[in-house]
Each structure stands twice: as C-alpha cells, then as structure tokens.
Amino acid sequence: MDELREVARYAVGSAQDVLPVFEQVRPEGARPRAAIDAAKHAAAAAAAADDPAVGLRRVEEEAQRATPTLVDILRRYPPAPTGKSRVSILMKHLDTTLRTR
C-alpha cells in the first residue's frame, strides 16, 4: 500500500505541474482538475486509514466546509449511529461536530 501511495503522490504532483498549461489551452476542460482533486482526496482517505489523527483532522476540515444550510438539513435526520469501526467513529464525530455548531 505504501508503494501505491508513493506512485499516486508522484502522479498527482506531475499532473499538477502541467495542469496550468492544459488550462491555458483548454480553459473549459474541467476534468483534469477534477481528477487531480479526486486523487488528492483518495490519498488523504488512504492516509486516514493508517493514522487516527489524520482521520480526525480530515473530519475537522470537512466540518469547516459545511454550510449552515447543510447543517440545518442534517439536523432533520436522526444522529449517526455509534459504531466500533473506524469509519463509524469518524462518521459519528463529524455528525456530532456539525450538530453542535
């Protein structure tokens, strides 16, 4: 898994370096930037799987992105269930963080 992350990190870095050139020629082409962003998010998620602190930081970052409208919508639904898996714990933390804003 570490080797795959290293290859992905290299690929994203290389793509980011040439992205401005592509966007100058094809300013309407949004797919390359979207692909790079998706790769970054996937890499962050993979890192979060290995390091609990990374997962919590990502939850806090995502909580900051939530708009008041999103939080209002979330509050219409039951709270996230408590679970034992890493994903369940992070989901519950995000849910609680947003609901107490």
KOLGUKOL-516392 format. One record per residue (C-alpha): residue in three letters; x, y, z. Coordinates in steps of 0.5 Angstrom, whole numbers, always signed. Each point is the difference from the previous one (the first is absolute). Layout:
<sites>
+------+-------+-------+-------+
! romi !     x !     y !     z !
+------+-------+-------+-------+
!  ALA !     X !     Y !     Z !
...
+------+-------+-------+-------+
</sites>
This chain:
<sites>
+------+-------+-------+-------+
! romi !     x !     y !     z !
+------+-------+-------+-------+
!  MET !    +0 !    +0 !    +0 !
!  ASP !    +6 !    +5 !    +1 !
!  GLU !    +3 !    -1 !    -6 !
!  LEU !    -7 !    +1 !    -4 !
!  ARG !    -1 !    +7 !    +4 !
!  GLU !    +7 !    +2 !    -2 !
!  VAL !    -2 !    -2 !    -7 !
!  ALA !    -6 !    +4 !    +1 !
!  ARG !    +3 !    +6 !    +3 !
!  TYR !    +5 !    +1 !    -6 !
!  ALA !    -5 !    -1 !    -5 !
!  VAL !    -4 !    +6 !    +3 !
!  GLY !    +6 !    +4 !    +1 !
!  SER !    +2 !    -1 !    -7 !
!  ALA !    -7 !    +2 !    -2 !
!  GLN !    -1 !    +6 !    +4 !
!  ASP !    +7 !    +2 !    -3 !
!  VAL !    -3 !    +0 !    -7 !
!  LEU !    -8 !    +2 !    +1 !
!  PRO !    +1 !    +7 !    -1 !
!  VAL !    +3 !    -1 !    -7 !
!  PHE !    -6 !    -4 !    -1 !
!  GLU !    -5 !    +5 !    +3 !
!  GLN !    +3 !    +6 !    -5 !
!  VAL !    -1 !    -4 !    -6 !
!  ARG !    -7 !    -3 !    +2 !
!  PRO !    -3 !    +4 !    +6 !
!  GLU !    -7 !    -3 !    -1 !
!  GLY !    +3 !    -7 !    +2 !
!  ALA !    -1 !    -1 !    +7 !
!  ARG !    +1 !    -8 !    +0 !
!  PRO !    +8 !    +0 !    +1 !
!  ARG !    -1 !    +5 !    +6 !
!  ALA !    -6 !    -5 !    +3 !
!  ALA !    +4 !    -6 !    -1 !
!  ILE !    +6 !    +3 !    +4 !
!  ASP !    -4 !    +2 !    +5 !
!  ALA !    -4 !    -7 !    +1 !
!  ALA !    +7 !    -3 !    +0 !
!  LYS !    +2 !    +5 !    +6 !
!  HIS !    -6 !    -2 !    +4 !
!  ALA !    +1 !    -7 !    -1 !
!  ALA !    +7 !    +1 !    +2 !
!  ALA !    -2 !    +3 !    +6 !
!  ALA !    -5 !    -5 !    +2 !
!  ALA !    +5 !    -5 !    -1 !
!  ALA !    +5 !    +3 !    +5 !
!  ALA !    -6 !    +1 !    +5 !
!  ALA !    -1 !    -8 !    +0 !
!  ASP !    +7 !    +0 !    +3 !
!  ASP !    +0 !    +6 !    +4 !
!  PRO !    -5 !    +1 !    +5 !
!  ALA !    +2 !    +7 !    +1 !
!  VAL !    +0 !    +1 !    -8 !
!  GLY !    -8 !    -2 !    +0 !
!  LEU !    -2 !    +5 !    +6 !
!  ARG !    +4 !    +6 !    -4 !
!  ARG !    -4 !    -2 !    -6 !
!  VAL !    -6 !    +0 !    +4 !
!  GLU !    +1 !    +7 !    +2 !
!  GLU !    +2 !    +2 !    -6 !
!  GLU !    -7 !    -2 !    -3 !
!  ALA !    -4 !    +2 !    +5 !
!  GLN !    +3 !    +7 !    -1 !
!  ARG !    -2 !    +0 !    -8 !
!  ALA !    -7 !    -2 !    +3 !
!  THR !    -5 !    +6 !    -2 !
!  PRO !    -6 !    +2 !    +5 !
!  THR !    -5 !    -3 !    -5 !
!  LEU !    +4 !    -7 !    +0 !
!  VAL !    +0 !    +0 !    +8 !
!  ASP !    -8 !    +2 !    +0 !
!  ILE !    -1 !    -6 !    -5 !
!  LEU !    +4 !    -4 !    +4 !
!  ARG !    -4 !    +1 !    +7 !
!  ARG !    -6 !    -2 !    -3 !
!  TYR !    +2 !    -7 !    +0 !
!  PRO !    +2 !    -5 !    +6 !
!  PRO !    +7 !    +1 !    +2 !
!  ALA !    +5 !    -5 !    -3 !
!  PRO !    +0 !    -7 !    +4 !
!  THR !    +6 !    -1 !    +5 !
!  GLY !    +4 !    -6 !    -3 !
!  LYS !    +7 !    -3 !    +1 !
!  SER !    +3 !    +0 !    -7 !
!  ARG !    +5 !    +6 !    -2 !
!  VAL !    -5 !    +2 !    -5 !
!  SER !    -6 !    +0 !    +5 !
!  ILE !    +4 !    +4 !    +5 !
!  LEU !    +2 !    +5 !    -5 !
!  MET !    -7 !    +1 !    -2 !
!  LYS !    -2 !    +1 !    +7 !
!  HIS !    +5 !    +5 !    +1 !
!  LEU !    -2 !    +4 !    -6 !
!  ASP !    -7 !    -1 !    +1 !
!  THR !    +1 !    +3 !    +8 !
!  THR !    +4 !    +5 !    -2 !
!  LEU !    -5 !    +3 !    -5 !
!  ARG !    -6 !    -1 !    +4 !
!  THR !    +4 !    +4 !    +6 !
!  ARG !    +2 !    +6 !    -5 !
+------+-------+-------+-------+
</sites>
